[in-house]
């Protein structure tokens, strides 16, 4: 078996991978559940505070607070019927923003309404991204400044002392900056963890030397394809490929030459197979190609095309020509009862190809070359 250490780095997957998308989906689900819980808690608080205001003789204030219960309930019911998380977030932000605007304008009870605004920054940054959260927060700052500076405006009934205004804005500014920094740090740590997890996931299913899928990943793909075949009858085939006399290349030219041959063959194979096909390094100098929705004849044609291109390709190492050919055993799921049986038959066909002189495909298919392919003696 050849060395697996490589000087060339295998390109990592794009940041918007399936793993990251799944993580984002899980996080959105957690946010939605938290919003549902917060909505229920807010309804309970508004019921209690509104009732207290009613018995304190502030009937108008009580009715306004109770009206916000209806808005929150509508938002919850809309999410329950549609499952639209974006609208759930937007609806909650708008409702909370309107509530806090009312509390600042009216003063609530004993001019303590603005104090509830301190709840808004952490909730806002948690529900939105940093840019959106900052923009909404700045808009709320502007509303508070207008209400504080122009108490004679319509619907504004509260007046605040200068000392209260200074303390309110100082505390709110500190809290907003603190929440911004915390959320930015959380997002950075989250993205780093996702990138690290993606790196490990990629390494766990990829052969380091060739960049192809490894044996574990191929076994998973085979299992999935076999399940699809059992459900819907979609046939598939496999090609088990071996580099002929590879040990002689290692012995004569060195393991670095063998590594180069494996990498170059993997790159050549990618140009031959289809996008839907999956190629893997099965072990050492053996490779396995999974061919979905492919009959035996189609798989034999593809394997023969690959064999022909490898035979014509000039493999070189330090200006020395390397004798590289392949043999392959092909089998279709239509000829097997199980995955184990499929792999055994492909391995038997590969053995027959080797025994027949190498540089050929088994079962036999007519060569695409105009003249007989060169063979190595066993």
N, C-alpha and C positions, 0 to 999 in steps of 0.2 A: 504494500500500500504506500502511496506517495505521501510526502510531507504535505501538511495542510496550511503551513505558514506562508503568507504571501506578502510581498513588498507593496503590492498594489492594494489600495483601499477599495472595498466594495461600496458603491454609492448607497447612501441611506435613503429610506423612503421619504416621500414628501411629508411635510408637517401635518397636512390635513389628511391623515390616514384614517383607516377604519377604527383603529384603537382610540384615537383622539375623538373621533366623532361619537363613538360609544360612550366615552367618558363625559363628553359634553351633554349627551342625551340623559345620562344618569344624573348629572348635576342639575339640568333643567327640571327633571322629575322631582329632585329633592327641593328645589326652589318652589315648585308648584305646591308640593305638600306643605311646606312651611307657610306659604301664602294662605292656603286654606285654613291652617291652624290660626294664623295671625288674624285672618278675617273673622273667624268665629270668636276669638278673644276680643277683637275690637268691638264686635256687636255687643258682647257682654258688658264691656266697659261703658259703651255709649248708653246702654239701657240703664246702668247704675247711675252714671253721672247725670243723664237726662232726668231720671226720677228724682235725684237729689235736688237738681235745679227746679223742678216742678214744685216740690214741697217747700223750697226756699222762696217761692213766689216769682221765679223767673220763667214764666210759662213759655214765652217766645223762644228763649234760649233752649228750653227743653225740647220744643217741637223741632227746632233746627237740628239739634243733635240726633233726635229720633229719625229725621228725614235721611240723615247719612246712613242710618242702619239699613234703610231701604235700598240705597245706592250700593252698599256693600253686598247685600243679599242678591241684588240683580247681577252684580259682577260674578258672584259665586255660582249662581244658577246658569249664567251664560257659559262659564268655563265647564261646568258639569255637563252641559248639553253639547258643546262644541269641542272641548278639549284643547282649545287654542291658548297655549301658554303665553304667547306674546301679548294677546289682548288681555289676558288675566293680569299680567304685569302692568301694562299701560293703564288699565282701568283702575288698579289699586293705587298707582302713583297719582293719577288725576284726582281720585277721591280724597286721598290723604292731603294732596296739595290744596284742594278746595276747603277741606276741613280746617287746615292750619291757617289759611287765608282768612276764613271766617273768625277763627279764634283770635287772630291778631287784630282784625278790624273791630270786633265786638269787645275784646278783652276777656271774654269768658266770664267767670265769676271772680270778682275782686281783682280784675286786671291780671289774672294769672294765665290767661289763654296762651300768650306767646311762649310760655315755658314748655308747652307740649311740643313746640317746634324742634326741640332738641332730639326728639325721636326720629326726625326725618332724615338727616344726613346718613347715618349708618344703614337705614332701610333703603335709601335711594341708591347708594353705591353698591349695595348687595344685589339689587334688582337690575341695575343697568351697568353699562361699561363706564369707565372713568370719564370719558369725554362727555357722554350724555348726562351722567350724574352731575358733573361740574356745571354744565350748561343749565340744567334745571335748577340747581342750587343757586346759581347766580341770579336767575330769574326770580326765585323766591326772595333772595336778598333785596332785589329791586322793589318787589311788592312791599316788603317790610319797611324799607326806607321811605317809600311813598306814604304808607299809612302812618308811620311815626312822624314824618315831617309835615303832613297835611291832614291833621285830625278833623278838619271841617269838610272833608270830601263826603259825598253821598255814601251811605251804608257804613261809614266809619263812625263809631260811637265811643271809642275808647281814647283816652289821653294818657300818655306815659311821661314820667319825669325824665329829665336828662340823665340822671344817674342810672335809672333802669335801662335806658336805651344803650348807654355806653357798656354797661355790664352784659346786657343781652347780646350785643353784636360781638363783644370781645370773647365771650364764652362760646358763641356759635361759630365764630371764625376758628378758634382753637380746635373745637370739636370737628369741624369740617375738614381742616387740614389733617388732623389726626386720623380721621376715617379714610381720607384719600390715601395717606401713606400706608395705612394698614391694608387697605384693599389692593393697592398697587403691589405691596409685598406678597400678599396672598396669591394674586394672579401670577406673579413672577415665579413663586415657589411651585404653584400648580403646573405651570407650563414646563418648568424644568423637570418635575416629576413625570409628567406625561411624555416628555421627550426621552427621559431615561427609560421609562417603561417600554416605549416604542423601540428604543435601541435594543433592549434585552429581548423583546418579542421578535424583532427582525433577526437577531443573532440566533435565537432558538429555532428558527425555521429556515435558515439560509446557510448554505455551505460557504465558508469564509473564502476559500481559494477561488472558486468559480463564480460565485454570486448566484448560483442556481438554488432551487429548493433543496433542502437536505432530505435524508431518508425519512425522518419523523414527519416532516411536512407532506412529503409524497404519500406516506401511509394514510395521513388524514384526508388528503385529497382523493385517494383511491376509495376510502370508505364512504366519503360523500358521494362520489360518482356512482359507486355500486348501489347506494341507497336510492339515488335518483333513477337508476336502471330498474330497481325493483318496484319503485312507485309508478313510473311512467313508461318503462320499456325503452328508454333511450340507450341504444347500444354504444359501447365505447371499446377502444382497443389500447394496447400498450406495446411499446417497443423497448426491449432490454438490450442495451448496447454495451459493447466492450471494445476497448482499444487493443488492437492486435499487438502481441509481443511487446507490451508496454514495459515489462521488466527489463528487456534488453535496452530500451532507451535510457532508463534510469542507470543501468549498469555501465553502459558505454559512454553516455554523455553527461551523467550526473542528475541528481534530483532536481536541480534548478531547471534543467532542460525539461524534465518530466512535468514540473509545475507549469512551465510555459505552454507545453502541449495541452495540458488539461484546460488551462484558461482559454487558449486559442480555439480548442475544439468546442468548448462551451459557447464561446462567442459565435462561432460558425453555425452551431446548432440553432441558436436563437434566430438566425436569418432564414432558416429553412422551415422551422415549425410555424404553425399558425398562432395568432394571438390567444386563442382559446386553449391551446395546448399547454401542458405543464411539463417542464423538463427538470429533472433532479439528478444530483449526484448520488447514486445508489450506494456506492462504496468503492474506495480505491479508484480504479480506472473504469468502473461500471457506471452506466447512466441509465435512467429509466424515463421514458416519455409517455405521459398520459394523453390520449387522443380522444376527447369527448365527441360524441355523435359521429363516430368514424367506424366504417365497416373494416373487415379484415383486408379486403383488396385495397381500399384507400390507405390503410396503415402501411401495407407492404409497399405501395407506391411512394409514400413519403419517406419510409426508411431507405428505400433504394435511392431516392433522390439525395438523401443525406450521405449515404455511403459513396455515391458517385462524386459528390462535391468534396468530400474528405479525401478521396483518392487523388483528385486533381489539385487539391490545395497545397501550396508550397509551405510546409512547416519548416521553420528554420530556427536555429539557436546559435548565436555568435557566428553567423555566416556559415553554419554547417547545416546541410539539408538533413531532415529527420524523416525516417520511413514510417509514416503514420497511415494506418488504415483501420477500419472498424468492421466488426461483425455484429449482427443483431438478430435477436429472436423476437418474432412478432406474434401476438395472440389477441383474439377478440373475445369479449365476454360471452358471445354467442357460442363459443367452443368450450366454455368452462362453467362449472357449477357454483363456484365460489371465488373469492379473491385469492385464497391460497392456491386453488387449482389454476387460476389464471396465471399467477406468478410462476408456478411450477412448470406450466406448459411453455411460457415464454423462456424460462431458463433452459428447458430441454431443447427448444428450437435454437437458442443461442449455442448450446453445446453442439448441436448438429451442424450449425454454420461453421463452428471452429473445426470440427472433425472433417468437414468437406473441403477445407483448404483455407479458411479465413477470408476476410475481405468480401463477405457475401451476406445475404439475408436469408433467413429461413422462417417459414417455408419459402421455397425458391420462387423468385420473380425474375422476369426477363430484364437484363441490364439495360440501362439507358445509354450506355456507351456503345459506340459502333464496333469496338473490338473487345475481346475478352479482357476482363479486369486482371491486373497483376495480382498474384497470390504469393503468400509466404509459405514456405514449407513448414510443416509442424515442427 
